[in-house]
Structures are given as C-alpha cells and as structure tokens.
Amino acid sequence: MSVRIIVSAIGCCAMLAACGQRGALYLPEESRNVVVTPAQPAASEAPAADSTEEQRRKNAATPAK
C-alpha cells in the first residue's frame, strides 16, 4: 500500500514539474555574426609596486607551517 502512495506522489511531482513546459525541444540556430574582441593586455605591464602588494597578500593568506 505504501509503495503505491510513494509511486503516486512521485508521479504527481513529475507532472507538476513538467507543467508549463511545452513545444518541441530544439537547439537554437548558430549565429553567423560573431564579434570577437581582442584580449586585454597582459598583467606584466603593471608597476612593480602592485606585484609586491600581491606578494604580501599571498603571504598573509597562506597559513604558517
């Protein structure tokens, strides 16, 4: 008896989850107009002061051994 109730509950949940979803499933067409932007300049152009600040942050974040 309890198996029937569980199966019925699962069936009801499945029907409610599918509620509002209609139409055929399809993949959208591939866009032919793709815009490619150039990559940002490398971080190596940053001043040396920034790299030392990053080193301090990394050292502070790592736990002591």
N, C-alpha and C positions, 0 to 999 in steps of 0.2 A: 504494500500500500504506500509506504513512504517513498519507494522508488518512483512510483507514478507521479507523486506530488513533486518530487525533485525534477523529473524529466519535464513535467508540465511547466514548472517555474522557469527552467532553462529555455524552453520553447517560447514562453511569453517574453522573456528578456530578449531573446534573439529577434522576435518580431518587432518589439518596441525599438530596438537598436536600429533596425532597418527602416523605421518609419521616416518618411520624408525623403528617402534616397530613391530616386527614380531615374529612368533613362539608361541608355546603353553605356557601358564602360568603354572608354577610348583614350588613347594618348593624344594630346594636342599636337597639331602640326608643328614641325620645326620652323622656327623663324629664320628667314633668309637674310634679314637686315640686322646683323650682329655688329655692335660697336665695340671695338677693342681700345681700351685706354692704356697708355704707356705706364710702366711700373714707376713707383716713386723712387727717388734717388736713394742710394744705399746709406745706411746709418753711419758709415765710416767717415762721412763728411762732417759729423758733429764735432764740436770743440772738445778738447781733452778734458776740460773740467766736468763735462757731462759723464764721461767714461769713469772718472774717479768717483763721482757720486753714485753711479750704478754699482761700482765695486763695493762701496760702503754698504749699500742696501743689500747686496748679495751676501756679504759677510755677516751682516746683522740678522739676516733671515735664516742662515744655516745654524743648526744647533751646535753647541760646543761638544767636543768629543771627550 
